[in-house]
Amino acid sequence: MKARVTVTLKAGVLDPQGQAIEGSLRSLGFDGVASVRQGKVFDLVLEGTDEESARSQLNSICEKLLANTVIENYSVEITN
């Protein structure tokens, strides 16, 4: 089973990397970009499990390793 986990900063958390990207876009002439927030995407392959078990396992993986839940949100998408 395949899954995609997306981790993003929570609203209100400063994003210096996003601000640097935004500044670079402006210097390259992309003036229409109002703001940039950066995040992370993880593609995982889980061996032989049902969707409910997979989702539970993925939430645990996110809580323990992939996301700092104090400052980040995460979403899990099962892609099969």
C-alpha positions in Angstrom: 0.0 0.0 0.0 1.3 3.4 -0.9 0.9 6.6 1.1 1.9 10.2 0.9 2.5 12.3 4.1 2.6 16.1 3.8 4.1 18.1 6.6 3.6 21.8 6.8 4.3 24.5 9.4 1.3 25.6 11.5 -0.2 29.1 10.9 1.7 31.7 12.8 5.0 29.8 12.9 7.8 31.8 11.2 9.1 30.3 7.9 12.5 31.7 7.1 13.0 29.2 4.2 9.7 30.2 2.7 10.6 33.9 3.0 14.0 33.2 1.3 12.2 31.5 -1.5 9.7 34.4 -1.8 12.6 36.9 -2.0 14.4 34.8 -4.6 11.2 34.6 -6.7 10.9 38.4 -6.6 14.5 38.8 -7.7 13.8 36.5 -10.6 10.9 38.6 -11.7 8.0 36.6 -10.4 6.2 39.5 -8.8 2.8 37.9 -8.6 3.7 35.6 -5.7 2.2 37.0 -2.5 3.8 34.5 0.0 5.5 31.2 0.2 5.3 28.5 2.9 7.6 25.5 2.6 6.9 21.9 3.7 7.9 18.3 3.3 6.4 15.4 1.4 7.1 11.7 2.2 6.1 8.9 0.0 5.9 5.6 1.9 5.2 2.0 0.8 3.7 -0.2 3.5 3.7 -4.0 3.3 0.4 -5.9 3.3 -1.9 -4.0 5.6 -5.5 -2.8 5.4 -6.3 0.9 5.1 -7.4 1.4 8.7 -4.2 -0.2 10.1 -2.1 1.7 7.6 -3.6 5.0 8.6 -3.0 4.2 12.3 0.6 3.2 11.6 1.2 6.3 9.5 -0.3 8.6 12.2 2.1 7.0 14.7 5.1 7.4 12.3 4.2 11.1 11.9 3.7 11.7 15.6 7.0 10.0 16.5 9.3 11.0 13.6 8.2 12.8 10.6 6.4 15.9 12.1 7.2 18.1 15.1 3.6 18.4 16.1 4.3 21.5 18.3 5.0 23.6 15.2 3.9 21.4 12.2 0.7 19.9 10.9 0.6 16.7 8.8 -1.9 15.0 6.5 -1.9 11.4 5.4 -3.2 10.3 2.0 -3.5 6.6 1.1 -2.7 6.3 -2.7 -2.8 2.5 -3.2 
